[in-house]
């Protein structure tokens, strides 16, 4: 299950974001996954708690957004949606296409929590 290695890399990446912004922890992590990324979202969701245990994102929610498969036709120039194992132009049907999206695995966003600054002395 290589999703555990992906989850561990995700924890490292989110930890760097937390440190970069001076936050205390992450509360929501959103990942964009395309069907051609080679990662099963359900398995990544199962592996994430193991990888995040004891970290600053241990209690964060993990959400996925799904990227459609899109191709650009090298013959007619159209950009259309395609399906797995059928990367044909949706307009002219040609097979000379370039993959535009659908293979990504991206950290899309992270919601961070910070410790509130101490209140100044309110005085008498």
MARLO-442180 format. One record per residue: residue number from 1; x, y, z of N, C-alpha, C in turn. Coordinates in steps of 0.001 Angstrom, whole numbers, padded with zeros to 6 digits, always signed. Example, Ala and Ser with C-alpha at 12.3 -4.5 7.8 and 13.67 -1.06 7.14 Angstrom:
NODE,k,n.px,n.py,n.pz,ca.px,ca.py,ca.pz,c.px,c.py,c.pz
NODE,1,+013190,-005690,+007800,+012300,-004500,+007800,+013200,-003300,+007800
NODE,2,+012850,-002250,+007080,+013670,-001060,+007140,+012900,+000030,+007870
! end
This chain:
NODE,k,n.px,n.py,n.pz,ca.px,ca.py,ca.pz,c.px,c.py,c.pz
NODE,1,+000858,-001183,+000000,+000000,+000000,+000000,+000895,+001234,+000000
NODE,2,+001108,+001819,-001155,+001954,+002997,-001226,+001245,+004258,-000731
NODE,3,-000046,+004158,-000449,-000771,+005309,+000081,-000219,+005743,+001435
NODE,4,+000380,+004804,+002201,+000997,+005184,+003479,+002187,+006105,+003228
NODE,5,+002991,+005805,+002231,+004118,+006686,+001884,+003614,+008043,+001406
NODE,6,+002524,+008051,+000657,+001928,+009309,+000205,+001415,+010093,+001413
NODE,7,+000778,+009408,+002359,+000274,+010062,+003566,+001423,+010638,+004387
NODE,8,+002526,+009929,+004475,+003686,+010430,+005219,+004264,+011673,+004544
NODE,9,+004323,+011670,+003232,+004791,+012851,+002495,+003826,+014020,+002686
NODE,10,+002538,+013736,+002722,+001534,+014767,+002955,+001713,+015386,+004339
NODE,11,+001963,+014558,+005349,+002189,+015052,+006712,+003411,+015967,+006737
NODE,12,+004476,+015591,+006054,+005676,+016441,+006004,+005381,+017774,+005327
NODE,13,+004631,+017735,+004238,+004306,+018954,+003504,+003419,+019875,+004339
NODE,14,+002417,+019316,+004992,+001524,+020127,+005822,+002281,+020670,+007032
NODE,15,+003174,+019885,+007609,+003970,+020354,+008733,+004809,+021568,+008325
NODE,16,+005345,+021544,+007118,+006113,+022688,+006617,+005221,+023920,+006465
NODE,17,+003985,+023731,+006024,+003039,+024849,+005896,+002712,+025412,+007276
NODE,18,+002497,+024538,+008246,+002205,+024974,+009619,+003364,+025812,+010146
NODE,19,+004577,+025332,+009977,+005761,+026059,+010465,+005933,+027381,+009725
NODE,20,+005729,+027375,+008434,+005899,+028586,+007617,+004970,+029705,+008064
NODE,21,+003781,+029355,+008505,+002793,+030362,+008889,+002723,+030585,+010402
NODE,22,+003586,+029934,+011149,+003603,+030115,+012598,+002332,+029640,+013275
NODE,23,+001689,+028659,+012704,+000444,+028137,+013276,+000755,+027050,+014307
NODE,24,-000255,+026672,+015054,-000068,+025623,+016053,-000479,+024256,+015519
NODE,25,-001474,+024237,+014625,-001916,+022961,+014076,-002776,+023191,+012839
NODE,26,-003019,+022120,+012113,-003919,+022142,+010955,-005244,+021520,+011373
NODE,27,-006335,+022116,+010936,-007648,+021567,+011269,-008343,+020929,+010062
NODE,28,-007966,+021349,+008858,-008561,+020793,+007648,-007497,+020755,+006554
NODE,29,-007383,+019630,+005903,-006436,+019461,+004804,-007235,+019007,+003596
NODE,30,-007090,+019749,+002499,-007824,+019413,+001279,-006814,+019016,+000204
NODE,31,-007027,+017840,-000384,-006140,+017286,-001399,-006932,+017074,-002686
NODE,32,-006342,+017493,-003802,-006967,+017308,-005121,-006337,+016076,-005770
NODE,33,-007196,+015106,-006129,-006718,+013855,-006717,-007449,+013591,-008024
NODE,34,-006675,+013313,-009041,-007238,+012921,-010325,-007303,+011407,-010421
NODE,35,-008183,+010882,-011245,-008328,+009434,-011366,-007096,+008731,-011944
NODE,36,-006210,+009473,-012577,-005001,+008890,-013151,-003779,+009084,-012256
NODE,37,-003978,+009545,-011016,-002866,+009825,-010108,-002229,+008557,-009537
NODE,38,-002931,+007457,-009595,-002391,+006217,-009048,-002549,+006107,-007541
NODE,39,-003435,+006909,-006970,-003700,+006900,-005530,-005192,+006696,-005326
NODE,40,-005534,+005765,-004467,-006939,+005501,-004147,-007313,+006374,-002945
NODE,41,-008228,+007336,-003129,-008561,+008246,-002032,-008970,+007539,-000740
NODE,42,-009728,+006453,-000840,-010171,+005741,+000357,-008988,+005154,+001119
NODE,43,-008000,+004629,+000391,-006820,+004077,+001047,-005952,+005176,+001656
NODE,44,-005862,+006316,+000974,-005121,+007444,+001526,-005803,+007949,+002796
NODE,45,-007129,+007992,+002789,-007874,+008414,+003979,-007646,+007449,+005139
NODE,46,-007491,+006153,+004842,-007220,+005172,+005896,-005793,+005272,+006421
NODE,47,-004855,+005606,+005542,-003447,+005681,+005927,-003109,+006986,+006643
NODE,48,-003856,+008044,+006360,-003526,+009353,+006916,-003477,+009383,+008449
NODE,49,-004447,+008822,+009169,-004368,+008854,+010637,-003108,+008179,+011189
NODE,50,-002647,+007133,+010529,-001415,+006471,+010965,-000215,+007395,+010778
NODE,51,-000157,+008043,+009633,+000968,+008931,+009337,+000928,+010196,+010187
NODE,52,-000263,+010660,+010527,-000414,+011920,+011264,-000386,+011752,+012776
NODE,53,-000380,+010538,+013270,-000410,+010292,+014718,+000735,+011026,+015410
NODE,54,+000371,+011808,+016429,+001356,+012545,+017210,+001844,+013827,+016558
NODE,55,+001307,+014169,+015399,+001747,+015379,+014699,+000787,+016535,+014956
NODE,56,+001120,+017677,+014375,+000281,+018875,+014541,-000957,+018839,+013649
NODE,57,-001178,+017740,+012962,-002401,+017589,+012169,-003127,+016300,+012526
NODE,58,-002809,+015781,+013694,-003372,+014509,+014148,-004894,+014501,+014121
NODE,59,-005524,+015618,+014451,-006985,+015673,+014523,-007597,+016414,+013345
NODE,60,-006808,+016669,+012313,-007309,+017399,+011147,-008228,+016512,+010317
NODE,61,-009206,+017148,+009700,-010068,+016458,+008737,-009350,+016448,+007398
NODE,62,-009437,+015344,+006697,-008843,+015207,+005374,-009971,+015132,+004366
NODE,63,-009983,+016073,+003427,-011016,+016109,+002390,-010359,+015984,+001025
NODE,64,-011110,+015438,+000096,-010618,+015279,-001262,-011501,+016038,-002234
NODE,65,-010878,+016669,-003200,-011595,+017194,-004358,-011103,+016362,-005537
NODE,66,-011988,+016072,-006437,-011662,+015188,-007538,-011451,+015996,-008817
NODE,67,-010336,+015768,-009458,-009996,+016453,-010698,-010501,+015630,-011879
NODE,68,-011182,+016269,-012807,-011643,+015528,-013987,-010478,+015263,-014941
NODE,69,-010645,+014265,-015770,-009666,+014008,-016823,-010001,+014944,-017979
NODE,70,-009034,+015796,-018333,-009215,+016730,-019447,-008050,+016582,-020411
NODE,71,-008369,+016633,-021692,-007347,+016534,-022726,-007474,+017702,-023706
NODE,72,-006346,+018039,-024332,-006345,+019027,-025408,-005989,+018286,-026692
NODE,73,-006821,+018460,-027684,-006630,+017786,-028961,-005532,+018486,-029759
NODE,74,-004573,+017713,-030243,-003494,+018279,-031041,-003927,+018473,-032495
NODE,75,-005080,+017948,-032850,-005588,+018098,-034210,-006501,+019315,-034334
NODE,76,-007531,+019389,-033483,-008504,+020493,-033606,-008335,+021564,-032536
NODE,77,-007525,+021296,-031507,-007265,+022302,-030475,-008289,+022361,-029356
NODE,78,-009325,+021548,-029433,-010368,+021575,-028400,-009837,+020997,-027088
NODE,79,-010333,+021529,-025981,-010028,+020975,-024663,-011330,+020398,-024119
NODE,80,-011349,+019083,-023908,-012576,+018401,-023496,-012290,+017401,-022386
NODE,81,-013352,+016942,-021737,-013214,+015887,-020739,-013076,+014554,-021455
NODE,82,-012359,+013650,-020800,-012150,+012313,-021343,-012397,+011314,-020214
NODE,83,-012263,+010051,-020524,-012462,+009012,-019519,-011205,+008152,-019422
NODE,84,-011108,+007395,-018343,-009981,+006488,-018151,-009870,+005558,-019364
NODE,85,-008648,+005342,-019795,-008350,+004442,-020913,-009018,+004845,-022223
NODE,86,-009485,+006078,-022300,-010106,+006564,-023537,-009864,+008074,-023617
NODE,87,-008618,+008428,-023846,-008219,+009833,-023851,-008391,+010442,-025239
NODE,88,-009616,+010375,-025742,-009944,+010881,-027070,-010518,+012284,-026980
NODE,89,-010368,+013043,-028076,-010973,+014373,-028156,-012487,+014233,-028157
NODE,90,-013134,+014994,-027292,-014586,+014954,-027211,-015263,+015640,-028372
NODE,91,-014520,+016464,-029129,-015111,+017166,-030267,-014951,+016391,-031572
NODE,92,-013693,+016043,-031927,-013458,+015400,-033225,-013175,+013904,-033120
NODE,93,-012965,+013399,-031903,-012743,+011973,-031710,-011319,+011503,-031968
NODE,94,-010408,+012415,-032276,-009018,+012038,-032563,-008325,+011560,-031290
NODE,95,-007327,+010709,-031462,-006578,+010169,-030324,-005290,+010939,-030078
NODE,96,-004964,+011913,-030900,-003768,+012743,-030706,-004093,+013833,-029681
NODE,97,-004026,+013465,-028421,-004391,+014406,-027361,-003255,+014532,-026352
NODE,98,-003307,+015624,-025634,-002357,+015878,-024547,-003165,+015962,-023257
NODE,99,-002712,+015252,-022236,-003399,+015253,-020945,-003214,+016606,-020270
NODE,100,-004305,+017245,-019898,-004260,+018552,-019239,-004500,+018439,-017738
NODE,101,-005341,+017522,-017325,-005592,+017290,-015902,-006153,+015892,-015725
NODE,102,-006093,+015437,-014479,-006601,+014119,-014156,-005545,+013223,-013552
NODE,103,-004276,+013659,-013622,-003204,+012850,-013048,-002569,+013528,-011834
NODE,104,-003199,+014598,-011354,-002594,+015350,-010264,-002903,+014773,-008883
NODE,105,-001991,+015037,-007990,-002132,+014744,-006561,-001531,+015973,-005883
NODE,106,-002405,+016910,-005498,-001954,+018213,-005025,-002525,+018548,-003655
NODE,107,-001694,+019150,-002827,-002182,+019734,-001588,-002866,+021024,-001991
NODE,108,-004185,+021037,-001930,-004966,+022161,-002427,-005062,+023288,-001406
NODE,109,-005348,+022942,-000150,-005441,+023973,+000887,-005306,+023348,+002270
NODE,110,-004930,+024197,+003216,-004793,+023780,+004611,-005406,+024872,+005466
NODE,111,-006315,+024498,+006343,-006840,+025442,+007322,-006013,+025307,+008587
NODE,112,-005494,+026434,+009043,-004581,+026440,+010177,-005224,+027063,+011395
NODE,113,-004748,+026659,+012563,-005163,+027269,+013821,-003931,+027871,+014465
NODE,114,-004115,+029032,+015041,-003020,+029684,+015746,-003422,+029914,+017190
NODE,115,-002441,+030021,+018031,-002708,+030330,+019427,-002965,+031824,+019502
NODE,116,-004072,+032239,+020116,-004338,+033670,+020201,-003238,+034373,+020994
NODE,117,-002935,+035582,+020558,-001928,+036368,+021283,-002467,+036728,+022659
NODE,118,-001590,+036781,+023662,-002059,+037136,+025010,-002617,+038557,+025018
NODE,119,-003701,+038738,+025785,-004310,+040064,+025904,-003389,+040976,+026706
NODE,120,-003246,+042222,+026253,-002472,+043150,+027062,-003199,+043420,+028375
NODE,121,-002466,+043878,+029330,-003041,+044159,+030647,-004212,+045100,+030501
NODE,122,-005422,+044647,+030879,-006604,+045489,+030696,-006618,+046686,+031647
NODE,123,-005769,+046702,+032637,-005730,+047832,+033569,-006857,+047790,+034577
NODE,124,-006978,+048846,+035358,-008017,+048861,+036414,-009399,+049035,+035940
! end
